Amino acid sequence: MDWNRIKGNVKKQLGKNGISVSVVTEITGSYNVTADTVTSTIATYDDIKVVLKNPTMQDDSGVFGKSDRLQMLIPSSGLPTLDEISYKVISGTTIWFPSKTISIKPGGIPVLYIADLR
């Protein structure tokens, strides 16, 4: 399989109807005992096209309806492995902190992330 082509297709499809956001990652490094500090690396990925959606859920009585939860579909192309690190998503003045991220990874290669937002 050509996973780079598939990742490119996912990115292209989300880009058709998506909004532009910035994904900001922070990877915590090592602790410096002498200075009592922790180093971290911050990286910003701009102009990532994502799609927001409200998933359909079933309540306790069996009735289906739209959830009050918000999910974001994020292409994996050009991003680090988001289901393994902490990150935030910025769109204008709105900042989301994903509470959970799962990856869709056929063949073990992430092609799409689905993030629950809060």
C-alpha positions as CSV (number, residue, x, y, z in Angstrom):
1,M,0.0,0.0,0.0
2,D,1.1,3.6,-0.7
3,W,0.3,5.1,2.8
4,N,1.7,8.5,1.8
5,R,-0.8,8.7,-1.1
6,I,-3.7,7.6,1.3
7,K,-2.6,10.2,3.9
8,G,-2.5,12.8,1.1
9,N,-6.0,11.9,0.0
10,V,-7.3,12.2,3.6
11,K,-5.7,15.6,3.8
12,K,-7.2,16.7,0.5
13,Q,-10.7,15.6,1.4
14,L,-10.7,17.3,4.8
15,G,-9.2,20.4,3.1
16,K,-12.3,20.7,0.8
17,N,-14.7,21.4,3.7
18,G,-12.4,22.0,6.6
19,I,-11.5,25.0,8.7
20,S,-7.9,26.1,9.1
21,V,-6.3,25.6,12.5
22,S,-3.0,25.5,14.2
23,V,-1.9,22.4,16.1
24,V,0.5,23.2,19.0
25,T,2.4,20.3,20.5
26,E,4.6,20.3,23.7
27,I,6.9,17.5,24.4
28,T,8.3,17.4,27.9
29,G,12.0,16.7,28.1
30,S,14.2,15.8,31.0
31,Y,14.3,17.2,34.5
32,N,17.4,19.2,35.5
33,V,18.0,18.6,39.2
34,T,20.6,21.4,39.6
35,A,18.4,24.1,38.0
36,D,15.1,22.5,39.2
37,T,13.6,22.9,35.7
38,V,12.1,20.7,33.1
39,T,12.8,21.4,29.4
40,S,10.2,21.1,26.8
41,T,9.9,21.5,23.1
42,I,7.0,23.4,21.6
43,A,6.2,23.0,17.9
44,T,3.4,24.8,15.9
45,Y,1.9,23.4,12.8
46,D,-0.1,26.1,11.0
47,D,-2.9,25.9,8.3
48,I,-4.0,22.4,9.1
49,K,-7.5,21.8,7.6
50,V,-9.8,19.9,10.0
51,V,-13.5,19.1,10.1
52,L,-15.6,19.6,13.2
53,K,-18.6,17.3,13.9
54,N,-21.1,16.4,16.5
55,P,-21.4,12.6,16.6
56,T,-24.7,10.9,16.8
57,M,-25.2,9.2,20.1
58,Q,-27.8,6.9,21.7
59,D,-29.2,7.9,25.1
60,D,-30.2,5.5,27.9
61,S,-33.7,5.2,26.5
62,G,-32.4,4.1,23.1
63,V,-33.2,7.4,21.3
64,F,-30.6,8.6,18.8
65,G,-29.7,12.3,18.6
66,K,-26.8,14.7,18.3
67,S,-24.3,14.7,21.1
68,D,-23.3,17.8,23.0
69,R,-19.7,16.6,22.5
70,L,-17.6,18.0,19.7
71,Q,-15.2,15.9,17.6
72,M,-12.4,17.0,15.2
73,L,-11.2,15.1,12.3
74,I,-7.4,15.8,11.8
75,P,-5.3,14.6,8.9
76,S,-2.1,12.8,10.0
77,S,0.0,14.1,7.1
78,G,2.7,16.4,8.3
79,L,1.9,16.0,12.0
80,P,3.6,14.1,14.8
81,T,1.7,11.1,16.3
82,L,-1.1,13.0,18.1
83,D,-2.5,10.0,19.9
84,E,0.7,9.7,21.9
85,I,1.4,13.4,22.9
86,S,-0.4,16.3,24.4
87,Y,-1.4,19.2,22.1
88,K,-3.9,22.0,21.7
89,V,-5.8,23.2,18.6
90,I,-6.2,26.9,17.9
91,S,-8.7,28.5,15.5
92,G,-8.7,32.3,15.8
93,T,-9.5,33.1,19.5
94,T,-10.8,29.6,20.2
95,I,-8.5,27.1,21.9
96,W,-9.4,23.4,22.2
97,F,-7.6,20.9,24.4
98,P,-8.4,17.4,23.1
99,S,-9.4,15.1,26.0
100,K,-8.9,11.9,23.9
101,T,-7.4,11.2,20.5
102,I,-7.6,8.0,18.5
103,S,-5.9,7.3,15.3
104,I,-7.3,5.5,12.3
105,K,-4.3,3.4,11.2
106,P,-4.7,0.7,8.7
107,G,-1.5,-1.3,8.4
108,G,-0.2,0.5,11.5
109,I,0.2,3.8,9.7
110,P,-1.9,6.7,11.1
111,V,-3.9,8.4,8.3
112,L,-6.5,10.2,10.4
113,Y,-7.0,11.4,14.0
114,I,-10.3,11.8,15.7
115,A,-10.1,14.1,18.7
116,D,-12.8,14.6,21.4
117,L,-12.7,18.3,22.3
118,R,-13.5,20.1,25.5
